[in-house]
Amino acid sequence: MPEVKKIATRDSYGNALAELGREHDDLVVLDADLAAATKTGVFKKEFPERHIDCGIAECNMMGIAAGIAATGKVPFASSFAMFAAGRAFEQVRNSIGYPHLNVKIGATHAGISVGEDGASHQCNEDIALMRTIPGMTIINPADDVEAKAAVRAAYEMNGPVYLRFGRLAVPVINDNPDYKFEIGKGVLLREGKDVTIVATGLCVGGALEAAEKLAAEGISAEVINIHTIKPLDTEIIVNSVKKTGKIVTAEEHSVIGGLGSAVCDCLCEHAPAPVCKIGMYDVFGESGPAAKLLEKYGLDGQGIYEKVKGFVK
């Protein structure tokens, strides 16, 4: 078999910004002394006059982004997820969310796949934090194709958007002519009848891998890619669970407040069903190679397969 192409979604972010910058003069990119890591340096090299390095001052950066948005321009404020959602939460809430300004937050290095940077930088709480802000759209793309499409869609919509990107190179799974990205709409990747796997971000590839292994054992798993956590596509989830009767959620994030919690909220209201949540179980991460950490915490294809098999059985 040919080797699967792998690209980190933080690279996709940088490339998408540069592409959009050629098309739109009102796009401005801000960074907090991390242009090389967040890949906004790609944009900076081509459009230095529209790139602002705010230094190691993420809270201030969000305030500047809010001011720029108030002038009618479209700012993308970039930093690690731990700083963009964690350190700058109050500014995001009060300066961007409350006035519903057109600021896009590009949060890279999310989840435990940050690897050797350790628990202090492995943000597994950002989706939960951003979900609590009224009017905030949250997008967690699964691969390069989806990440680029998400950046473009974020630019084209009006209102605050939180975009979540990863450091680890992940398989490109949406490289097909039928792929269509739409904010708030999940993507049915594989049909099944015994269980539904709802995955987001890095775990989408693992969910597809798990579905293949389950199929070999006679378990038919439906796989849904939820790239937009908020607003959530309740229709695709409800329709699937009415067919399969049970759901497993998979995310590189805490099981508290993330995709799993959003799906449970949806099912409680529309179609009560058994749910198994795969993610970080109320623990901090730790330093180590990204692949080994995903394996240890059961977030890779094998881990998802084992969890789903046990849940179904």
Buried (B, 14 or more C-beta within 10 A) or exposed (E): EEEEEEBBBBBBBBBBBBBBBEEBEEBBBBBBBBBEBBBBBBBBEBBEEBBBBBEEBBBBBBBBBBBBBBEEBBBBBBBBBBBBBBBBBEBBBBBBBBEBBBBBBBBBBBBBBBBEBBBEBBBBBBBBBBBEBEEBBBBBBBBBBBBBBBBBBBBEBEBBBBBBBBBBBBBBBBEEEEEEBEBBBBBBBBEBEBBBBBBBBBBBBBBBBBBEBBBEEEBBBBBBBBBBBBEBBBEBBBBBBEEBBBBBBBBBBBBBBBBBBBBBEBBEEBBEBEBBBBBBEEEEBBBBEBEEBBBBBBBBBBBBBBBBBEBBE
